[in-house]
């Protein structure tokens, strides 16, 4: 499991009204929601306690009222100018749960000779996958070392762990990246 060493301390919010959320933000707290099976709990997290980098494939520990839970980050809303987080959505998960989430692609192996040949064009930065939480990768490496001009890396070229199902472009020939001649 891609369990991070990140621990986020949260507190339960009593009110979800606009004025209460505004007061939380002014006092340095970021509002959020923790989704469980069938319920949702309004929470607030200190802005100093937030993870610096986050992806939808990161499992973090959330301490709520002294109880530690494994959560998957579902959505982060950020301010368009300051990039400060405005709202978080978390989903409580168990180790044997099957999750459907977006995993970032990490393109590796681009050489200087390839850069001289043409422009490297990334068409897809994330893939939606469905897998057990224990098999959830933090990112998927895409090898572009053998790429030549006017070639592309296709979805079917990826080597994924057994049990990981790609949901992006299901049934289509999806190009992930290409080297385009200039």
Buried (B, 14 or more C-beta within 10 A) or exposed (E): EBBBEBEBEBBEBEEEEEEBBEEBBEEEBBBBBBBEEEEEBBBBBBEEBBBEEBBBBBBBBBBBEEEEBBBBBBEBEEEEEEEEBBBBBBBBBEEEBEBEBBBBBEBEEBEEEBEEBBEBEBEBEBBBBBBBBEBBBEBBEBBBEEBEBEBBBBBEEBEBEEEBEBEBBEEEEBBBBBBEEE
